[in-house]
Amino acid sequence: MAEGFTERQQEALGDKPKIQNKAIPQAVANRMARRVAIATGIPTMMGMAVFVVSYFLISRNILNIPPWVTLLSSGGCFLLGLVGLSYGIFSSSWLEKPGSFLGFEQIQPNIKRLRSGANSPEKPPR
C-alpha cells in the first residue's frame, strides 16, 4: 500500500491492495463440518433426551429423580458437546488427503497452526 493512503483511497486510484487467499479448502471444510456435526450433535441430543426421559420417569411415578441430577446430567452432555466442537475442528486433517478415522494425531499440528497464525502480524495495528 502506498504510504499515507488508506485502502479506500488506494482503490479509488485504481491501485488495489494485494489480498492473499488463505481460505480453508472445500474438502477440509467438509471434513471439519462432518466431525463437528457428529461430535457436537450426539452429546447435544443426549442432553435434550435427559430432560425428556427425566420428565417421563417422574410423571409416570417410575422413579423419583431429584432436579439436580437432571440438571447435572444434561449440563454434562452439553459440556461434552462443547468439547466436541473443538475436537471436530482440531482433529480434521488440513491436507487434501484425509487423515485417520478419529484424527487424534492431527490435534497437535492443528493447534500449532492456530498459534502460529495468531502470532503472525498480518496487518499493522491501526
N, C-alpha and C positions, 0 to 999 in steps of 0.2 A: 504494500500500500504506500502511496506517495506520502511523504512527510507532511503533516499538517492538514490532511484531508480526511474526512470521515468516510465510511463506506458508502453512504448515500451520495455524497458529493462526488466520489470517485466513479460511481455508477453513472451519474449524470454526465460526466466527462467521457464515458464510454470505456473506462479502464476498470474492468470487472475484477474483483478480488479473486484470488485462486482459492477454491474450496476443495479440500480433499474429501473423497468419499470413503468414509470409514464405517459404512453400514454393515450389519451382520448379514452374511449370505443367506439366501432363502432356505436352503437345506438345513442350515444350522438353526435358523429361527423356528422352522417347523419341528425340528428335533426338541428344541427347548420348550416349545408350546405343548408338545405331547407329554414330556416329562412333568411339566408344571401341572397340566390338567390331571394327570394321574396322581402325582404326589400331593397335590392340594385338594383335589376333588374327593378322593376316597375318605380322608380324615374329616373333611367338612361335612360330607354326607353322614358319616358316623356321628358327628357332633349333633346334627339335627335329629338323627334317629334316636339319640339318647333321650331327648325330650318326649318324642312320640311314645317310645317304649315305656318310659317312666310314667307318663300320663296313663297309658293303657293299664299298667300293673297297679297303679294306685286307684284308678277309677273302678276297676273290677274287684278291688279288695283282694288281689292275689298276693301282693307284697306291700309292706309299708316302707317306702323309701324316703329317707329324710331329704329335704330340699338341697342341703349342702352336698349330698352325694351326687345328685343330678347336676348341680352347678359345677362341681369339680370334674366330673366325668366329661361333660360337654366342653368345658373350658380346656381340658387336656386334649381333647380331639381337635378343637380349633387351633390350639397352640401347635399341635403336630402338623396341621395344615399350613401354618405359617412357616414352620421349618421346611416343609415340603416345597414351598415356593422357592426358597433359597437353594435347596437341593436340586430342584428341576433346572434352575439356571446354571448353577456351577458344575453339575455333573455331565452336562452336554459337551460333546467334543466340538470345538470351534473349527475343526478342519472339515473339508468336504466329505471325507471318509468317516463314517460313523465309528464310534469307539465301542466299548464293551456294553453288555446289556444293562448293568447297573451304573457304570460310569464313575465308580469311586476314584479311579486313577486320574480322572480329569479335574477333580475338585481343586487340588493344589495348584496346577498350572493356571487354571482359570482365575483363582484368587490372585496369583502373581500378575496376571494380565490386568486385572481390575486395579490393583495397586499401582502398577506402572502407568496406567492410563490416568489415574487420579493425580499422580505426581508430576506428569509431564506438562509443562506450561505451553498449552496450545495457543491461547490468546493472552496478550498482556492485560493486566488489570486496568480497569477504567478509572 
